Every structure is written in structure tokens, then in C-alpha cells.
Amino acid sequence: MATTVTLKRGTTLAGTVSYTPGAGPANLLGTTVTSDVIDAAGTTYHLNVQMAGDGLSFVLSFIGSTADWSTGTGRWDIKFSTSGVVFYTETIRVLIIDEVTH
């Protein structure tokens, strides 16, 4: 089942993602990480990726305001590319709702 998160328009979108080594690489250094959110109207918003020095976490953030994002269900994922291998996270549903307090 897909994960769903709720985002109120106008809220800062940022978060830290931790990487736990397993069958893959020991860290994400040398891995290209990209991420986009697509709102309910189909507009794509590129997220900034800032990798930690040890390659075991990164911060995703939207540089700008989410105040004008279309309400409804959007989607979001993260893409990893290393040594010619590309893989993605599951697609996360983003329920974009209006703020109440202005």
C-alpha cells in the first residue's frame, strides 16, 4: 500500500532522509539523488537535495512557497542513480489541502 502524507498549502516542505546500508552501497556518496513533487494539476516542483558529508542522509527541500500548489492528490518520489543503475522509492501520495488560518 502506498504512503500518503498531507501538506497544507503555504507549509515549508523539507525533511531529512536517512540511508541504512544493506545489500546496496555503503553510503550514497557518488549517487545522484533527485526528487520531484507533482501537484493535482500536473505541475512539477523540483526539490533541492543536500547530501550529508558521510553520505548516510540527505535533506530534501522545496526552495519556494507551496502556497500556490493545486489542492488535491499529488505524487512524489525520489530517484537514485549510481554507476548506470537507476532505482526509485515507492510513489508517495501527497494530499495537498488549503490552510485554515491566514
Buried (B, 14 or more C-beta within 10 A) or exposed (E): EEEEEEBBBBBEBEEEBEBEEEEBBEBBEEBEBBBBBBBBEEEEBEBEBEBBEEBBBBBBBBEEEBEEBEBEEBBBBBEBEBEEEEEEEEEBBBBBEEEEEE
